Amino acid sequence: MKKTILRDSSIPISLLAIPTIRLVYTPKLKPADRIPVNSTRMAVTIFRQHWDQNKIDLLEEFKVMLLDYKQRLIGVIDLHIGNRTMVITEPQLIYAAAFVANASFIMLAHNHPSGEVQPSGPDCLITSMVKQFGIVFSLPMLDHLIITKSSYYSFKDSGSFEIRRGY
């Protein structure tokens, strides 16, 4: 027999019609076997390994590194692909992935096909927004990297990691 609930006291809704949402993450490695990410250079190396080197000079891509509470690598997510001059991302999607994977820290990276590693105004803005989300959710962003084939820029290492007010 189908159970029903009433909405507005007159419209029956089947309980079977209500979707169930599951948050599931199945790690492939035991935590002790995860790679520690303890430097900017190590993070750049890992991100570059996840980049298609035939596209790094063609399209902007946005990736997120998820780290556990000991800053060991859980995984890298290819979050968005843009065009030659920009990629758009959303803090909500970044943190949704981090929550599902039970991450404790995140690092961001995107490439500049132009080869120029200096951040643009929108790069600085998304960095600030994601950092603020991290404070609210107690899931800190450790760095945002801009990567090219031959160079990189680290917001953290450059001292450009403050939160901007007034979007």
N, C-alpha and C positions, 0 to 999 in steps of 0.2 A: 504494500500500500504506500502511495506517495504521501509524504508529509507536506503540508502547505502552511504557509504563514500569510498573514493578511497585512496588506499595506493600505493605508487610508481606510481601514475597516471594511473594505469591500472587494478589493482586487486580489485574488489569490496568486501567489508566486510559488512555484515549485522550488523546494530546497535543492533539487537536482540541477536547476538552471543557474544557481549561483556559482560562479567560478571560484575554484580554490587556487590560491596563489602559493607557490612553494619557492622558498629560497634554498637552493641546493648548491653546494660547492664540493667537489670531490678532488682533493689534492692528489697529484701524481707522485710527489716526494714526501717523505717524512720530514718534519721540521728540521731535524738534526742534519739532514742531507742537503738542505737549501744553501745556496751560495750567499755569503755575507756581502753586502754592498756597503763598503765603508769609506768610499771616496768618490769624488766627482768623476775622476778618470775611470774608475770601475763602472760607474753608471753609464758613462758615455760608451764604453766598450760594449756593455750589454745592449744598450739601445741600438748601436750601430749593427750588431749581429742580427737584430730584428728588422732592419731596414733593407728593403730591396734596393741594392746599390744601383740598379738600372733606373730607378725612379727617384732617387734622392735629389737629383738635379732637374727633375721634371715637374713633380707635383708636391705641394705641401701635405704632410701627414701629421697627425697628432696621436701620440702614444702615451700610455700611462704605465708606470712600473708600480707594482704592488709589493709591499714589504711587510714582513711580520714584525712582532714586537722587538726582536733582536736585530732588526734591519737586514733580514735575510730575504732573498728573492722568492716571492710567491709566483710571480709571472709578469708578463708584459702584454698589454692589451692594445691592439690597433684600433683606436677609437673612431677616428674620422679621416677621410681623405678629402682634400680641398682641390684647388686649382693651382695655377703657376704662381699666384701671388698671395694666396690666403687660405686658411682653413678655419672653420668655425667649430667651436666646441661648447659644451654646456657643463658647468660644474655639477649639475644634478646627475648627469650620466657618469661622470668621473667617479663621484662618490657612490653611486648605485653599484658600480663594479667593485669598488673597494669594500663595501659592506657585504656583498655576496661572498667575496673571497676571504672575509674575516681579516682584512689587512689592518695594520696598525699605523702605517705610514704610506705615503704615495710620493712619487716623483713624476714630473711631466716632461715631455720632450716633443718638440716639433722641428721640422727642418725648414730651411730657407733655400729653395732651389737657386736663388740668385747667387749663393755663395757668401752673402753678407750675413755675419752673425749678430750684428747689433739689433737689439729688440725694437720693434715698432711700438707705437702708442697702444694699439690693440693687444700686442703681446704683454705689455706691462699691465694693462687692465685685466686681462684674464688671469694673469698671475696673482694679482691682488685679490680678485674675486674668489679664486679657488683657495687661496691662503685663508681668507675670511671664513669660507665654508669649513675649512679644516679646524679652525678654532671653535666654531659653533658645534661641530660634530665630534670634537676631541680625536680627530684623525689628521694629524699634521702633514702638510706638504713640505717635503725636505728641500726640494729644488725644482726649478723649471729650466730645462736646457734647450738651447737652440743649436741644432746640429747641421753641419754640412759634411761633405766628403772629407775635407781636410782640416776642419776646425770646429770649435764649439764655443758657446757662451753659456756661462752659469750665472743665473740671477743671484744665487747665494754667494758664490765666490766673488762676484763683482760688487757686492754690497747693495744691490738693487732689489732687496727682498722685503722692503717695508710695505705695509698695507696702505693703499691709496684710499682716501675718503671721497665720497661724492661722485658716484659713477655718472 
